């Protein structure tokens, strides 16, 4: 699956300031997602939001997904 399609799926379901997905082999991906929607959410909830955005693709097209999910403030403080 093209990383740009994954980015768009996430953007379609979560109001994001930044979404960057890399995956050269098109089965293993690294995602950076920055969203105000993550404010007040624990890490597991943030990941669940992203998994929900990807739906069945998590079973059929994506073998592994490494996620870095931050609020805008957290991302600015990196």
mmCIF file of the N, C-alpha and C atoms, coordinates in Angstrom:
data_MODEL
# 
_entry.id   MODEL 
# 
loop_
_atom_site.group_PDB 
_atom_site.id 
_atom_site.type_symbol 
_atom_site.label_atom_id 
_atom_site.label_alt_id 
_atom_site.label_comp_id 
_atom_site.label_asym_id 
_atom_site.label_entity_id 
_atom_site.label_seq_id 
_atom_site.pdbx_PDB_ins_code 
_atom_site.Cartn_x 
_atom_site.Cartn_y 
_atom_site.Cartn_z 
_atom_site.occupancy 
_atom_site.B_iso_or_equiv 
_atom_site.pdbx_formal_charge 
_atom_site.auth_seq_id 
_atom_site.auth_comp_id 
_atom_site.auth_asym_id 
_atom_site.auth_atom_id 
_atom_site.pdbx_PDB_model_num 
ATOM 1   N N  . UNK A 1 1  ? 0.854   -1.177 0.000  1.00 0.00 ? 1  UNK A N  1 
ATOM 2   C CA . UNK A 1 1  ? 0.000   0.000  0.000  1.00 0.00 ? 1  UNK A CA 1 
ATOM 3   C C  . UNK A 1 1  ? 0.900   1.240  0.000  1.00 0.00 ? 1  UNK A C  1 
ATOM 4   N N  . UNK A 1 2  ? 0.551   2.176  -0.813 1.00 0.00 ? 2  UNK A N  1 
ATOM 5   C CA . UNK A 1 2  ? 1.322   3.410  -0.916 1.00 0.00 ? 2  UNK A CA 1 
ATOM 6   C C  . UNK A 1 2  ? 1.192   4.212  0.383  1.00 0.00 ? 2  UNK A C  1 
ATOM 7   N N  . UNK A 1 3  ? 2.313   4.684  0.936  1.00 0.00 ? 3  UNK A N  1 
ATOM 8   C CA . UNK A 1 3  ? 2.261   5.475  2.168  1.00 0.00 ? 3  UNK A CA 1 
ATOM 9   C C  . UNK A 1 3  ? 1.354   6.710  2.062  1.00 0.00 ? 3  UNK A C  1 
ATOM 10  N N  . UNK A 1 4  ? 1.242   7.286  0.881  1.00 0.00 ? 4  UNK A N  1 
ATOM 11  C CA . UNK A 1 4  ? 0.387   8.468  0.699  1.00 0.00 ? 4  UNK A CA 1 
ATOM 12  C C  . UNK A 1 4  ? -1.096  8.112  0.906  1.00 0.00 ? 4  UNK A C  1 
ATOM 13  N N  . UNK A 1 5  ? -1.476  6.888  0.563  1.00 0.00 ? 5  UNK A N  1 
ATOM 14  C CA . UNK A 1 5  ? -2.854  6.455  0.787  1.00 0.00 ? 5  UNK A CA 1 
ATOM 15  C C  . UNK A 1 5  ? -3.115  6.341  2.287  1.00 0.00 ? 5  UNK A C  1 
ATOM 16  N N  . UNK A 1 6  ? -2.140  5.812  3.029  1.00 0.00 ? 6  UNK A N  1 
ATOM 17  C CA . UNK A 1 6  ? -2.271  5.713  4.481  1.00 0.00 ? 6  UNK A CA 1 
ATOM 18  C C  . UNK A 1 6  ? -2.400  7.107  5.089  1.00 0.00 ? 6  UNK A C  1 
ATOM 19  N N  . UNK A 1 7  ? -1.572  8.030  4.635  1.00 0.00 ? 7  UNK A N  1 
ATOM 20  C CA . UNK A 1 7  ? -1.657  9.411  5.118  1.00 0.00 ? 7  UNK A CA 1 
ATOM 21  C C  . UNK A 1 7  ? -3.060  9.968  4.889  1.00 0.00 ? 7  UNK A C  1 
ATOM 22  N N  . UNK A 1 8  ? -3.614  9.744  3.714  1.00 0.00 ? 8  UNK A N  1 
ATOM 23  C CA . UNK A 1 8  ? -4.932  10.286 3.388  1.00 0.00 ? 8  UNK A CA 1 
ATOM 24  C C  . UNK A 1 8  ? -6.022  9.642  4.233  1.00 0.00 ? 8  UNK A C  1 
ATOM 25  N N  . UNK A 1 9  ? -5.929  8.335  4.475  1.00 0.00 ? 9  UNK A N  1 
ATOM 26  C CA . UNK A 1 9  ? -6.919  7.662  5.323  1.00 0.00 ? 9  UNK A CA 1 
ATOM 27  C C  . UNK A 1 9  ? -6.922  8.268  6.725  1.00 0.00 ? 9  UNK A C  1 
ATOM 28  N N  . UNK A 1 10 ? -5.727  8.526  7.253  1.00 0.00 ? 10 UNK A N  1 
ATOM 29  C CA . UNK A 1 10 ? -5.631  9.131  8.591  1.00 0.00 ? 10 UNK A CA 1 
ATOM 30  C C  . UNK A 1 10 ? -6.216  10.542 8.574  1.00 0.00 ? 10 UNK A C  1 
ATOM 31  N N  . UNK A 1 11 ? -5.855  11.321 7.567  1.00 0.00 ? 11 UNK A N  1 
ATOM 32  C CA . UNK A 1 11 ? -6.358  12.697 7.450  1.00 0.00 ? 11 UNK A CA 1 
ATOM 33  C C  . UNK A 1 11 ? -7.877  12.735 7.317  1.00 0.00 ? 11 UNK A C  1 
ATOM 34  N N  . UNK A 1 12 ? -8.451  11.726 6.670  1.00 0.00 ? 12 UNK A N  1 
ATOM 35  C CA . UNK A 1 12 ? -9.900  11.685 6.472  1.00 0.00 ? 12 UNK A CA 1 
ATOM 36  C C  . UNK A 1 12 ? -10.663 11.455 7.771  1.00 0.00 ? 12 UNK A C  1 
ATOM 37  N N  . UNK A 1 13 ? -9.993  10.893 8.784  1.00 0.00 ? 13 UNK A N  1 
ATOM 38  C CA . UNK A 1 13 ? -10.677 10.543 10.024 1.00 0.00 ? 13 UNK A CA 1 
ATOM 39  C C  . UNK A 1 13 ? -10.225 11.339 11.249 1.00 0.00 ? 13 UNK A C  1 
ATOM 40  N N  . UNK A 1 14 ? -9.056  11.953 11.164 1.00 0.00 ? 14 UNK A N  1 
ATOM 41  C CA . UNK A 1 14 ? -8.517  12.706 12.300 1.00 0.00 ? 14 UNK A CA 1 
ATOM 42  C C  . UNK A 1 14 ? -8.071  14.075 11.788 1.00 0.00 ? 14 UNK A C  1 
ATOM 43  N N  . UNK A 1 15 ? -8.450  15.110 12.506 1.00 0.00 ? 15 UNK A N  1 
ATOM 44  C CA . UNK A 1 15 ? -8.004  16.462 12.161 1.00 0.00 ? 15 UNK A CA 1 
ATOM 45  C C  . UNK A 1 15 ? -6.529  16.571 12.534 1.00 0.00 ? 15 UNK A C  1 
ATOM 46  N N  . UNK A 1 16 ? -5.649  16.507 11.541 1.00 0.00 ? 16 UNK A N  1 
ATOM 47  C CA . UNK A 1 16 ? -4.201  16.457 11.783 1.00 0.00 ? 16 UNK A CA 1 
ATOM 48  C C  . UNK A 1 16 ? -3.504  17.715 11.301 1.00 0.00 ? 16 UNK A C  1 
ATOM 49  N N  . UNK A 1 17 ? -2.510  18.126 12.067 1.00 0.00 ? 17 UNK A N  1 
ATOM 50  C CA . UNK A 1 17 ? -1.651  19.210 11.635 1.00 0.00 ? 17 UNK A CA 1 
ATOM 51  C C  . UNK A 1 17 ? -0.495  18.647 10.795 1.00 0.00 ? 17 UNK A C  1 
ATOM 52  N N  . UNK A 1 18 ? -0.041  17.443 11.140 1.00 0.00 ? 18 UNK A N  1 
ATOM 53  C CA . UNK A 1 18 ? 1.033   16.777 10.401 1.00 0.00 ? 18 UNK A CA 1 
ATOM 54  C C  . UNK A 1 18 ? 0.703   15.293 10.312 1.00 0.00 ? 18 UNK A C  1 
ATOM 55  N N  . UNK A 1 19 ? 0.864   14.726 9.119  1.00 0.00 ? 19 UNK A N  1 
ATOM 56  C CA . UNK A 1 19 ? 0.813   13.275 8.928  1.00 0.00 ? 19 UNK A CA 1 
ATOM 57  C C  . UNK A 1 19 ? 1.911   12.920 7.952  1.00 0.00 ? 19 UNK A C  1 
ATOM 58  N N  . UNK A 1 20 ? 2.845   12.109 8.401  1.00 0.00 ? 20 UNK A N  1 
ATOM 59  C CA . UNK A 1 20 ? 3.931   11.639 7.541  1.00 0.00 ? 20 UNK A CA 1 
ATOM 60  C C  . UNK A 1 20 ? 4.042   10.128 7.720  1.00 0.00 ? 20 UNK A C  1 
ATOM 61  N N  . UNK A 1 21 ? 3.949   9.398  6.623  1.00 0.00 ? 21 UNK A N  1 
ATOM 62  C CA . UNK A 1 21 ? 4.057   7.945  6.660  1.00 0.00 ? 21 UNK A CA 1 
ATOM 63  C C  . UNK A 1 21 ? 5.140   7.521  5.683  1.00 0.00 ? 21 UNK A C  1 
ATOM 64  N N  . UNK A 1 22 ? 6.034   6.669  6.161  1.00 0.00 ? 22 UNK A N  1 
ATOM 65  C CA . UNK A 1 22 ? 7.093   6.109  5.323  1.00 0.00 ? 22 UNK A CA 1 
ATOM 66  C C  . UNK A 1 22 ? 6.981   4.595  5.368  1.00 0.00 ? 22 UNK A C  1 
ATOM 67  N N  . UNK A 1 23 ? 7.285   3.957  4.235  1.00 0.00 ? 23 UNK A N  1 
ATOM 68  C CA . UNK A 1 23 ? 7.253   2.508  4.174  1.00 0.00 ? 23 UNK A CA 1 
ATOM 69  C C  . UNK A 1 23 ? 7.782   2.029  2.844  1.00 0.00 ? 23 UNK A C  1 
ATOM 70  N N  . UNK A 1 24 ? 9.072   1.896  2.756  1.00 0.00 ? 24 UNK A N  1 
ATOM 71  C CA . UNK A 1 24 ? 9.704   1.542  1.489  1.00 0.00 ? 24 UNK A CA 1 
ATOM 72  C C  . UNK A 1 24 ? 9.272   0.190  0.953  1.00 0.00 ? 24 UNK A C  1 
ATOM 73  N N  . UNK A 1 25 ? 9.042   -0.781 1.857  1.00 0.00 ? 25 UNK A N  1 
ATOM 74  C CA . UNK A 1 25 ? 8.665   -2.118 1.381  1.00 0.00 ? 25 UNK A CA 1 
ATOM 75  C C  . UNK A 1 25 ? 7.159   -2.284 1.217  1.00 0.00 ? 25 UNK A C  1 
ATOM 76  N N  . UNK A 1 26 ? 6.404   -1.240 1.569  1.00 0.00 ? 26 UNK A N  1 
ATOM 77  C CA . UNK A 1 26 ? 4.956   -1.188 1.413  1.00 0.00 ? 26 UNK A CA 1 
ATOM 78  C C  . UNK A 1 26 ? 4.188   -2.230 2.230  1.00 0.00 ? 26 UNK A C  1 
ATOM 79  N N  . UNK A 1 27 ? 4.799   -2.693 3.311  1.00 0.00 ? 27 UNK A N  1 
ATOM 80  C CA . UNK A 1 27 ? 4.095   -3.537 4.291  1.00 0.00 ? 27 UNK A CA 1 
ATOM 81  C C  . UNK A 1 27 ? 4.435   -3.128 5.712  1.00 0.00 ? 27 UNK A C  1 
ATOM 82  N N  . UNK A 1 28 ? 5.627   -2.533 5.900  1.00 0.00 ? 28 UNK A N  1 
ATOM 83  C CA . UNK A 1 28 ? 6.087   -2.045 7.211  1.00 0.00 ? 28 UNK A CA 1 
ATOM 84  C C  . UNK A 1 28 ? 6.177   -0.524 7.126  1.00 0.00 ? 28 UNK A C  1 
ATOM 85  N N  . UNK A 1 29 ? 5.522   0.153  8.073  1.00 0.00 ? 29 UNK A N  1 
ATOM 86  C CA . UNK A 1 29 ? 5.425   1.609  7.981  1.00 0.00 ? 29 UNK A CA 1 
ATOM 87  C C  . UNK A 1 29 ? 5.812   2.297  9.289  1.00 0.00 ? 29 UNK A C  1 
ATOM 88  N N  . UNK A 1 30 ? 6.273   3.528  9.150  1.00 0.00 ? 30 UNK A N  1 
ATOM 89  C CA . UNK A 1 30 ? 6.518   4.430  10.277 1.00 0.00 ? 30 UNK A CA 1 
ATOM 90  C C  . UNK A 1 30 ? 5.618   5.637  10.057 1.00 0.00 ? 30 UNK A C  1 
ATOM 91  N N  . UNK A 1 31 ? 4.847   5.983  11.083 1.00 0.00 ? 31 UNK A N  1 
ATOM 92  C CA . UNK A 1 31 ? 3.921   7.105  10.960 1.00 0.00 ? 31 UNK A CA 1 
ATOM 93  C C  . UNK A 1 31 ? 4.180   8.142  12.047 1.00 0.00 ? 31 UNK A C  1 
ATOM 94  N N  . UNK A 1 32 ? 4.187   9.398  11.638 1.00 0.00 ? 32 UNK A N  1 
ATOM 95  C CA . UNK A 1 32 ? 4.208   10.531 12.555 1.00 0.00 ? 32 UNK A CA 1 
ATOM 96  C C  . UNK A 1 32 ? 2.881   11.247 12.361 1.00 0.00 ? 32 UNK A C  1 
ATOM 97  N N  . UNK A 1 33 ? 2.105   11.340 13.445 1.00 0.00 ? 33 UNK A N  1 
ATOM 98  C CA . UNK A 1 33 ? 0.801   11.998 13.381 1.00 0.00 ? 33 UNK A CA 1 
ATOM 99  C C  . UNK A 1 33 ? 0.743   13.030 14.498 1.00 0.00 ? 33 UNK A C  1 
ATOM 100 N N  . UNK A 1 34 ? 0.491   14.272 14.114 1.00 0.00 ? 34 UNK A N  1 
ATOM 101 C CA . UNK A 1 34 ? 0.364   15.370 15.079 1.00 0.00 ? 34 UNK A CA 1 
ATOM 102 C C  . UNK A 1 34 ? -1.046  15.914 14.943 1.00 0.00 ? 34 UNK A C  1 
ATOM 103 N N  . UNK A 1 35 ? -1.783  15.874 16.063 1.00 0.00 ? 35 UNK A N  1 
ATOM 104 C CA . UNK A 1 35 ? -3.175  16.303 16.026 1.00 0.00 ? 35 UNK A CA 1 
ATOM 105 C C  . UNK A 1 35 ? -3.615  16.891 17.356 1.00 0.00 ? 35 UNK A C  1 
ATOM 106 N N  . UNK A 1 36 ? -4.403  17.932 17.268 1.00 0.00 ? 36 UNK A N  1 
ATOM 107 C CA . UNK A 1 36 ? -5.010  18.513 18.459 1.00 0.00 ? 36 UNK A CA 1 
ATOM 108 C C  . UNK A 1 36 ? -6.005  17.530 19.080 1.00 0.00 ? 36 UNK A C  1 
ATOM 109 N N  . UNK A 1 37 ? -6.503  16.598 18.286 1.00 0.00 ? 37 UNK A N  1 
ATOM 110 C CA . UNK A 1 37 ? -7.445  15.584 18.779 1.00 0.00 ? 37 UNK A CA 1 
ATOM 111 C C  . UNK A 1 37 ? -6.809  14.669 19.822 1.00 0.00 ? 37 UNK A C  1 
ATOM 112 N N  . UNK A 1 38 ? -5.489  14.646 19.894 1.00 0.00 ? 38 UNK A N  1 
ATOM 113 C CA . UNK A 1 38 ? -4.789  13.798 20.857 1.00 0.00 ? 38 UNK A CA 1 
ATOM 114 C C  . UNK A 1 38 ? -4.671  14.436 22.238 1.00 0.00 ? 38 UNK A C  1 
ATOM 115 N N  . UNK A 1 39 ? -5.043  15.706 22.352 1.00 0.00 ? 39 UNK A N  1 
ATOM 116 C CA . UNK A 1 39 ? -4.929  16.378 23.649 1.00 0.00 ? 39 UNK A CA 1 
ATOM 117 C C  . UNK A 1 39 ? -5.786  15.664 24.692 1.00 0.00 ? 39 UNK A C  1 
ATOM 118 N N  . UNK A 1 40 ? -5.176  15.357 25.826 1.00 0.00 ? 40 UNK A N  1 
ATOM 119 C CA . UNK A 1 40 ? -5.857  14.682 26.912 1.00 0.00 ? 40 UNK A CA 1 
ATOM 120 C C  . UNK A 1 40 ? -6.017  13.184 26.718 1.00 0.00 ? 40 UNK A C  1 
ATOM 121 N N  . UNK A 1 41 ? -5.492  12.647 25.606 1.00 0.00 ? 41 UNK A N  1 
ATOM 122 C CA . UNK A 1 41 ? -5.611  11.221 25.314 1.00 0.00 ? 41 UNK A CA 1 
ATOM 123 C C  . UNK A 1 41 ? -4.307  10.490 25.657 1.00 0.00 ? 41 UNK A C  1 
ATOM 124 N N  . UNK A 1 42 ? -4.460  9.315  26.269 1.00 0.00 ? 42 UNK A N  1 
ATOM 125 C CA . UNK A 1 42 ? -3.294  8.479  26.550 1.00 0.00 ? 42 UNK A CA 1 
ATOM 126 C C  . UNK A 1 42 ? -2.786  7.880  25.238 1.00 0.00 ? 42 UNK A C  1 
ATOM 127 N N  . UNK A 1 43 ? -1.552  7.413  25.265 1.00 0.00 ? 43 UNK A N  1 
ATOM 128 C CA . UNK A 1 43 ? -0.905  6.861  24.076 1.00 0.00 ? 43 UNK A CA 1 
ATOM 129 C C  . UNK A 1 43 ? -1.754  5.769  23.420 1.00 0.00 ? 43 UNK A C  1 
ATOM 130 N N  . UNK A 1 44 ? -2.304  4.862  24.204 1.00 0.00 ? 44 UNK A N  1 
ATOM 131 C CA . UNK A 1 44 ? -3.081  3.757  23.639 1.00 0.00 ? 44 UNK A CA 1 
ATOM 132 C C  . UNK A 1 44 ? -4.328  4.267  22.922 1.00 0.00 ? 44 UNK A C  1 
ATOM 133 N N  . UNK A 1 45 ? -4.971  5.295  23.447 1.00 0.00 ? 45 UNK A N  1 
ATOM 134 C CA . UNK A 1 45 ? -6.151  5.874  22.800 1.00 0.00 ? 45 UNK A CA 1 
ATOM 135 C C  . UNK A 1 45 ? -5.770  6.530  21.478 1.00 0.00 ? 45 UNK A C  1 
ATOM 136 N N  . UNK A 1 46 ? -4.632  7.204  21.450 1.00 0.00 ? 46 UNK A N  1 
ATOM 137 C CA . UNK A 1 46 ? -4.158  7.834  20.215 1.00 0.00 ? 46 UNK A CA 1 
ATOM 138 C C  . UNK A 1 46 ? -3.935  6.780  19.134 1.00 0.00 ? 46 UNK A C  1 
ATOM 139 N N  . UNK A 1 47 ? -3.290  5.685  19.524 1.00 0.00 ? 47 UNK A N  1 
ATOM 140 C CA . UNK A 1 47 ? -3.018  4.606  18.570 1.00 0.00 ? 47 UNK A CA 1 
ATOM 141 C C  . UNK A 1 47 ? -4.324  3.990  18.079 1.00 0.00 ? 47 UNK A C  1 
ATOM 142 N N  . UNK A 1 48 ? -5.279  3.806  18.981 1.00 0.00 ? 48 UNK A N  1 
ATOM 143 C CA . UNK A 1 48 ? -6.574  3.243  18.587 1.00 0.00 ? 48 UNK A CA 1 
ATOM 144 C C  . UNK A 1 48 ? -7.284  4.145  17.591 1.00 0.00 ? 48 UNK A C  1 
ATOM 145 N N  . UNK A 1 49 ? -7.153  5.449  17.761 1.00 0.00 ? 49 UNK A N  1 
ATOM 146 C CA . UNK A 1 49 ? -7.764  6.389  16.818 1.00 0.00 ? 49 UNK A CA 1 
ATOM 147 C C  . UNK A 1 49 ? -7.169  6.210  15.420 1.00 0.00 ? 49 UNK A C  1 
ATOM 148 N N  . UNK A 1 50 ? -5.862  6.020  15.376 1.00 0.00 ? 50 UNK A N  1 
ATOM 149 C CA . UNK A 1 50 ? -5.184  5.826  14.089 1.00 0.00 ? 50 UNK A CA 1 
ATOM 150 C C  . UNK A 1 50 ? -5.570  4.481  13.491 1.00 0.00 ? 50 UNK A C  1 
ATOM 151 N N  . UNK A 1 51 ? -5.583  3.417  14.309 1.00 0.00 ? 51 UNK A N  1 
ATOM 152 C CA . UNK A 1 51 ? -6.008  2.099  13.818 1.00 0.00 ? 51 UNK A CA 1 
ATOM 153 C C  . UNK A 1 51 ? -7.429  2.159  13.270 1.00 0.00 ? 51 UNK A C  1 
ATOM 154 N N  . UNK A 1 52 ? -8.312  2.872  13.952 1.00 0.00 ? 52 UNK A N  1 
ATOM 155 C CA . UNK A 1 52 ? -9.692  2.998  13.498 1.00 0.00 ? 52 UNK A CA 1 
ATOM 156 C C  . UNK A 1 52 ? -9.759  3.693  12.139 1.00 0.00 ? 52 UNK A C  1 
ATOM 157 N N  . UNK A 1 53 ? -8.915  4.690  11.943 1.00 0.00 ? 53 UNK A N  1 
ATOM 158 C CA . UNK A 1 53 ? -8.871  5.402  10.667 1.00 0.00 ? 53 UNK A CA 1 
ATOM 159 C C  . UNK A 1 53 ? -8.433  4.481  9.530  1.00 0.00 ? 53 UNK A C  1 
ATOM 160 N N  . UNK A 1 54 ? -7.588  3.517  9.843  1.00 0.00 ? 54 UNK A N  1 
ATOM 161 C CA . UNK A 1 54 ? -7.071  2.609  8.818  1.00 0.00 ? 54 UNK A CA 1 
ATOM 162 C C  . UNK A 1 54 ? -7.960  1.391  8.598  1.00 0.00 ? 54 UNK A C  1 
ATOM 163 N N  . UNK A 1 55 ? -8.839  1.113  9.549  1.00 0.00 ? 55 UNK A N  1 
ATOM 164 C CA . UNK A 1 55 ? -9.825  0.048  9.391  1.00 0.00 ? 55 UNK A CA 1 
ATOM 165 C C  . UNK A 1 55 ? -9.244  -1.288 8.970  1.00 0.00 ? 55 UNK A C  1 
ATOM 166 N N  . UNK A 1 56 ? -9.866  -1.903 7.979  1.00 0.00 ? 56 UNK A N  1 
ATOM 167 C CA . UNK A 1 56 ? -9.479  -3.235 7.511  1.00 0.00 ? 56 UNK A CA 1 
ATOM 168 C C  . UNK A 1 56 ? -8.087  -3.280 6.884  1.00 0.00 ? 56 UNK A C  1 
ATOM 169 N N  . UNK A 1 57 ? -7.550  -2.129 6.524  1.00 0.00 ? 57 UNK A N  1 
ATOM 170 C CA . UNK A 1 57 ? -6.195  -2.106 5.953  1.00 0.00 ? 57 UNK A CA 1 
ATOM 171 C C  . UNK A 1 57 ? -5.159  -2.612 6.966  1.00 0.00 ? 57 UNK A C  1 
ATOM 172 N N  . UNK A 1 58 ? -5.478  -2.473 8.263  1.00 0.00 ? 58 UNK A N  1 
ATOM 173 C CA . UNK A 1 58 ? -4.560  -2.963 9.301  1.00 0.00 ? 58 UNK A CA 1 
ATOM 174 C C  . UNK A 1 58 ? -4.442  -4.489 9.256  1.00 0.00 ? 58 UNK A C  1 
ATOM 175 N N  . UNK A 1 59 ? -5.434  -5.147 8.708  1.00 0.00 ? 59 UNK A N  1 
ATOM 176 C CA . UNK A 1 59 ? -5.425  -6.605 8.610  1.00 0.00 ? 59 UNK A CA 1 
ATOM 177 C C  . UNK A 1 59 ? -4.905  -7.066 7.257  1.00 0.00 ? 59 UNK A C  1 
ATOM 178 N N  . UNK A 1 60 ? -5.328  -6.374 6.208  1.00 0.00 ? 60 UNK A N  1 
ATOM 179 C CA . UNK A 1 60 ? -5.040  -6.864 4.865  1.00 0.00 ? 60 UNK A CA 1 
ATOM 180 C C  . UNK A 1 60 ? -3.807  -6.269 4.193  1.00 0.00 ? 60 UNK A C  1 
ATOM 181 N N  . UNK A 1 61 ? -3.496  -5.003 4.455  1.00 0.00 ? 61 UNK A N  1 
ATOM 182 C CA . UNK A 1 61 ? -2.440  -4.333 3.690  1.00 0.00 ? 61 UNK A CA 1 
ATOM 183 C C  . UNK A 1 61 ? -1.235  -3.893 4.513  1.00 0.00 ? 61 UNK A C  1 
ATOM 184 N N  . UNK A 1 62 ? -1.419  -3.755 5.808  1.00 0.00 ? 62 UNK A N  1 
ATOM 185 C CA . UNK A 1 62 ? -0.357  -3.224 6.660  1.00 0.00 ? 62 UNK A CA 1 
ATOM 186 C C  . UNK A 1 62 ? 0.105   -4.313 7.612  1.00 0.00 ? 62 UNK A C  1 
ATOM 187 N N  . UNK A 1 63 ? 1.351   -4.748 7.438  1.00 0.00 ? 63 UNK A N  1 
ATOM 188 C CA . UNK A 1 63 ? 1.888   -5.805 8.301  1.00 0.00 ? 63 UNK A CA 1 
ATOM 189 C C  . UNK A 1 63 ? 2.343   -5.240 9.645  1.00 0.00 ? 63 UNK A C  1 
ATOM 190 N N  . UNK A 1 64 ? 2.999   -4.088 9.612  1.00 0.00 ? 64 UNK A N  1 
ATOM 191 C CA . UNK A 1 64 ? 3.505   -3.465 10.836 1.00 0.00 ? 64 UNK A CA 1 
ATOM 192 C C  . UNK A 1 64 ? 3.438   -1.952 10.697 1.00 0.00 ? 64 UNK A C  1 
ATOM 193 N N  . UNK A 1 65 ? 3.042   -1.305 11.799 1.00 0.00 ? 65 UNK A N  1 
ATOM 194 C CA . UNK A 1 65 ? 2.936   0.148  11.804 1.00 0.00 ? 65 UNK A CA 1 
ATOM 195 C C  . UNK A 1 65 ? 3.517   0.684  13.105 1.00 0.00 ? 65 UNK A C  1 
ATOM 196 N N  . UNK A 1 66 ? 4.593   1.436  12.981 1.00 0.00 ? 66 UNK A N  1 
ATOM 197 C CA . UNK A 1 66 ? 5.199   2.113  14.127 1.00 0.00 ? 66 UNK A CA 1 
ATOM 198 C C  . UNK A 1 66 ? 4.628   3.522  14.163 1.00 0.00 ? 66 UNK A C  1 
ATOM 199 N N  . UNK A 1 67 ? 4.047   3.890  15.310 1.00 0.00 ? 67 UNK A N  1 
ATOM 200 C CA . UNK A 1 67 ? 3.337   5.172  15.409 1.00 0.00 ? 67 UNK A CA 1 
ATOM 201 C C  . UNK A 1 67 ? 4.000   6.097  16.421 1.00 0.00 ? 67 UNK A C  1 
ATOM 202 N N  . UNK A 1 68 ? 4.170   7.342  16.005 1.00 0.00 ? 68 UNK A N  1 
ATOM 203 C CA . UNK A 1 68 ? 4.525   8.432  16.908 1.00 0.00 ? 68 UNK A CA 1 
ATOM 204 C C  . UNK A 1 68 ? 3.377   9.415  16.807 1.00 0.00 ? 68 UNK A C  1 
ATOM 205 N N  . UNK A 1 69 ? 2.598   9.524  17.892 1.00 0.00 ? 69 UNK A N  1 
ATOM 206 C CA . UNK A 1 69 ? 1.405   10.372 17.902 1.00 0.00 ? 69 UNK A CA 1 
ATOM 207 C C  . UNK A 1 69 ? 1.561   11.442 18.967 1.00 0.00 ? 69 UNK A C  1 
ATOM 208 N N  . UNK A 1 70 ? 1.521   12.697 18.542 1.00 0.00 ? 70 UNK A N  1 
ATOM 209 C CA . UNK A 1 70 ? 1.752   13.820 19.440 1.00 0.00 ? 70 UNK A CA 1 
ATOM 210 C C  . UNK A 1 70 ? 0.675   14.884 19.285 1.00 0.00 ? 70 UNK A C  1 
ATOM 211 N N  . UNK A 1 71 ? 0.486   15.659 20.347 1.00 0.00 ? 71 UNK A N  1 
ATOM 212 C CA . UNK A 1 71 ? -0.274  16.895 20.229 1.00 0.00 ? 71 UNK A CA 1 
ATOM 213 C C  . UNK A 1 71 ? 0.665   17.919 19.577 1.00 0.00 ? 71 UNK A C  1 
ATOM 214 N N  . UNK A 1 72 ? 0.141   19.006 19.043 1.00 0.00 ? 72 UNK A N  1 
ATOM 215 C CA . UNK A 1 72 ? 1.027   20.034 18.478 1.00 0.00 ? 72 UNK A CA 1 
ATOM 216 C C  . UNK A 1 72 ? 2.041   20.549 19.504 1.00 0.00 ? 72 UNK A C  1 
ATOM 217 N N  . UNK A 1 73 ? 1.605   20.758 20.737 1.00 0.00 ? 73 UNK A N  1 
ATOM 218 C CA . UNK A 1 73 ? 2.523   21.250 21.777 1.00 0.00 ? 73 UNK A CA 1 
ATOM 219 C C  . UNK A 1 73 ? 3.641   20.242 22.053 1.00 0.00 ? 73 UNK A C  1 
ATOM 220 N N  . UNK A 1 74 ? 3.283   18.953 22.170 1.00 0.00 ? 74 UNK A N  1 
ATOM 221 C CA . UNK A 1 74 ? 4.310   17.924 22.397 1.00 0.00 ? 74 UNK A CA 1 
ATOM 222 C C  . UNK A 1 74 ? 5.305   17.889 21.250 1.00 0.00 ? 74 UNK A C  1 
ATOM 223 N N  . UNK A 1 75 ? 4.791   17.991 20.026 1.00 0.00 ? 75 UNK A N  1 
ATOM 224 C CA . UNK A 1 75 ? 5.668   17.955 18.853 1.00 0.00 ? 75 UNK A CA 1 
ATOM 225 C C  . UNK A 1 75 ? 6.598   19.155 18.816 1.00 0.00 ? 75 UNK A C  1 
ATOM 226 N N  . UNK A 1 76 ? 6.109   20.316 19.187 1.00 0.00 ? 76 UNK A N  1 
ATOM 227 C CA . UNK A 1 76 ? 6.934   21.516 19.212 1.00 0.00 ? 76 UNK A CA 1 
ATOM 228 C C  . UNK A 1 76 ? 8.027   21.439 20.259 1.00 0.00 ? 76 UNK A C  1 
ATOM 229 N N  . UNK A 1 77 ? 7.801   20.658 21.322 1.00 0.00 ? 77 UNK A N  1 
ATOM 230 C CA . UNK A 1 77 ? 8.779   20.542 22.405 1.00 0.00 ? 77 UNK A CA 1 
ATOM 231 C C  . UNK A 1 77 ? 9.799   19.430 22.199 1.00 0.00 ? 77 UNK A C  1 
ATOM 232 N N  . UNK A 1 78 ? 9.740   18.738 21.074 1.00 0.00 ? 78 UNK A N  1 
ATOM 233 C CA . UNK A 1 78 ? 10.712  17.659 20.811 1.00 0.00 ? 78 UNK A CA 1 
ATOM 234 C C  . UNK A 1 78 ? 12.093  18.206 20.562 1.00 0.00 ? 78 UNK A C  1 
# 
